[in-house]
Amino acid sequence: MAQPDHSDMHPTDANAPLLAGVELGGTKVVVLRARGRHIVDREMIPTTSPAETLGQAARLLTQWHAKASFAALGIASFGPLRLDRAATDFGHMLPTPKPGWTGADIYGALAGALPCPAAIDTDVNGAALAELRWGAGMEAGTTSDALCYLTIGTGLGGGFALHGRALHGAMHPELGHILTRRAPGDDFPGACPFHGDCIEGLVSGPALAKRFGTSGDRISPDDPRWDNVAHDIAQLVGTILLTTAARQVLIGGGVGMGRADLLDRVRGKLVTQLGGYLPFVTADSVATIVRTPALGDQAGPLGAIALALDALETG
């Protein structure tokens, strides 16, 4: 059932536009209504087949819209996605390991249900926008202009918010499939079906289960194998900082937010690996640069709302 969330509401929010949001994940979908940036209703739908999942979400959006019209829709989806509006398969899922979802028309199924402006992006790009505008980016003292959001869980995804907009080029960022320098003596072959020991194949939840022989949450924080995991994540964070000059790298997801001890190890290894080359990354500053999302598990849903606001702005 819908669960109203009126936290942090203000009297003027009644005048804010009514927005629709869909956060499409690999295991569940969150369908949202919001007044401005404030979520007021949400429904959870399990992610099954594209036809069943998207059809259920579209019907809910249509029902809500019939009661009170939406001004815009934001779709934040797992990827990879085609985000080039000039492409014939704009808004479709590109080849993915998730069975049955390759080629699914995400944008058409959801935006086609509502007669209002709509925007689609990856879930991590959406979360990065939400954190930049309303979360960690605002906590930095002055509004941050460059932020990276990582989620480490079933997979590893990364998005960027730069100067108020999500980063796109030929595609969207695919940080999970970067190859990093391995820790000396680490012979774990990785778990990615495409690349083996890319970063997703080394530190995602399924990779940890394969590396440890059981799920990561059952492994003692003192297990020395965590050093290799921290090394690998630090390699990715260092690559991000060196190539994008992001002011912050936020690490969410079940692995990212579920192990504070791992995040501490990552910070220490990052400082060591950088060897003092980046003067803004020090033992004193690294905890403010590499941290968990300020919005917590709301970064994803609010990312869909951030995209809806962008759709409303651009028409």
C-alpha positions, 0 to 999 in steps of 0.5 A: 500500500502507499506510504505517505511521507510528509517529513520536512514538509512546509505550508508552501509545498501545497503549491509545488507541482505534483510529480511522478517518479519511478525508480526501477531496480533489479529486484524492486520498483518504487513508484512515487508521487511528490510535491516538488522534492517532497515524496508524499506517496510510494508503492513497491512493485517486484521486478519480474518480467518487463511486461508485467513490471512496467505494465503494473507501474504504468497502470498505477501512474495512470490511476494516480494521474486520473485523480490529480494530474502530474506535471512531469515524470522522472524515470531512474532505471538500472542500466545500461540504457540508451539515452540518446534522444536521437536514437531509434531505441532511445529509452530502451535497455541495452544488453544486460545480464538480467534475463528478459530485459535486453531491449525492453522499452522502459521510457515508452512503457512508462512515459507513454502512460502519461500526457506530461513531460518525462525524463529518463536516466540511470538510477545512479545518475539520478541519485547523484543529482539528488545528492548534489542538490539536496544531500551531500553536495549541500553539506559541503559548506558551499554547493558542490559542482562535481559529485560521483555516486556509487552503488555497490550491491548486486552490481556496481554502478556509478553516476556523476552530477556535474554543474547541476546536470547528469553526465552523458556522452556516447552513453552514460558512465559504466564505472562497474566495468573499469579494470583496476590494478589488482592487489599483489597476491590476489588471484581471485578471478572475479565474477563478471560474465563480461570481463571477469575481474572488472571492479564489479566482478571483484567487489559486488555482492555476488562477487564477494559471495564467490570470493568468500564462499558465503555472503559478505555480511557473514564474514568477520570484519577482521578477515584479511581478505577484506584488505583486497576488497578495500584495495579494489574499491580504493583503486576505483575511487582514485581513478574517479578523483584523478579523471573527473576531479569530483569533490565527493565520491558517495558510496551507497548500496548494500555493500557500500552502506552496510560496512562502515569498517570497509569504508574506513579501510578504503579511505586509508588505502586511497590516501596511501595509493594516491601518494600525496599527488592530489593535495585535497585528499589527505588523512584529515579530509578523506572522510568528507570526500569518500562517504556514504550518501547524505540522503541514505536510501532515499537518494534513489527515489529522490533521484527520480524526482530530480529527473522529473523536475528537470523534465518540467524545466525543459518541457 
